[in-house]
Amino acid sequence: AQKVTQAQTEISVVEKEDVTLDCVYETRDTTYYLFWYKQPPSGELVFLIRRNSFDEQNEISGRYSWNFQKSTSSFNFTITASQVVDSAVYFCATKTGANSKLTFGKGITLSVRP
Amino acid sequence: GAGVSQSPRYKVAKRGQDVALRCDPISGHVSLFWYQQALGQGPEFLTYFQNEAQLDKSGLPSDRFFAERPEGSVSTLKIQRTQQEDSAVYLCASSSRTLSYEQYFGPGTRLTVT
């Protein structure tokens, strides 16, 4: 079975600060996929990124970057120069090649203050 | 409107009533998923369809929960004899491939059982 641990529950930063959201996953499968979703106050889950287990390259998209390290089973998400609009709950999730369901962590509530 | 839509957005039911929640996936998406999200928690898998076939219903919490997708498009999640513990947001997601691709979520239906 898969498991995702998001040890941080709530993070509060001041606008323009950098912030890193941690994610640790557990799986016995050799092929798996990792995701980050954003859930703003409106409630809809917004897809941010998918990484495959065989591709450990880090990725940067604008102010967002992701650090995937198989050695520590971590898939951390960094927001650079945070903005108030980044305030949301962020979920890390995993799925395996053999099972299509997503397994989510409990989420991290990020508050960015002006 | 190319996204996943769900209706109703909000539903209040008295304990013991039956409810039906509807999901319209993204056109052409063969895979459809239902998740339950309790307050302050991450979404938890309920069931999965590939076209009209229900391939995984391992997450349904009891036999009071029933889902169908008779024509491989719209899906309905039915809860019979609702209980207070059924109060949650019910999320529907669709994806274009079965194993590796990201799932796109609808806005959810918030069910409150009084």
Chai-1 contact restraints between the chains, C-beta under 6 A:
chainA,res_idxA,chainB,res_idxB,connection_type,confidence,min_distance_angstrom,max_distance_angstrom,comment,restraint_id
A,Y33,B,S100,contact,1.0,0.0,6.0,A-B,restraint_1
A,G43,B,P107,contact,1.0,0.0,6.0,A-B,restraint_2
A,G43,B,G108,contact,1.0,0.0,6.0,A-B,restraint_3
A,E44,B,P107,contact,1.0,0.0,6.0,A-B,restraint_4
A,L45,B,F105,contact,1.0,0.0,6.0,A-B,restraint_5
A,F47,B,E102,contact,1.0,0.0,6.0,A-B,restraint_6
A,R50,B,E102,contact,1.0,0.0,6.0,A-B,restraint_7
A,F91,B,G42,contact,1.0,0.0,6.0,A-B,restraint_8
A,G97,B,L99,contact,1.0,0.0,6.0,A-B,restraint_9
A,S100,B,Y48,contact,1.0,0.0,6.0,A-B,restraint_10
A,S100,B,T98,contact,1.0,0.0,6.0,A-B,restraint_11
A,K101,B,F45,contact,1.0,0.0,6.0,A-B,restraint_12
A,F104,B,G42,contact,1.0,0.0,6.0,A-B,restraint_13
A,F104,B,P43,contact,1.0,0.0,6.0,A-B,restraint_14
A,G105,B,G42,contact,1.0,0.0,6.0,A-B,restraint_15
A,K106,B,Q41,contact,1.0,0.0,6.0,A-B,restraint_16
A,K106,B,G42,contact,1.0,0.0,6.0,A-B,restraint_17
A,G107,B,G42,contact,1.0,0.0,6.0,A-B,restraint_18
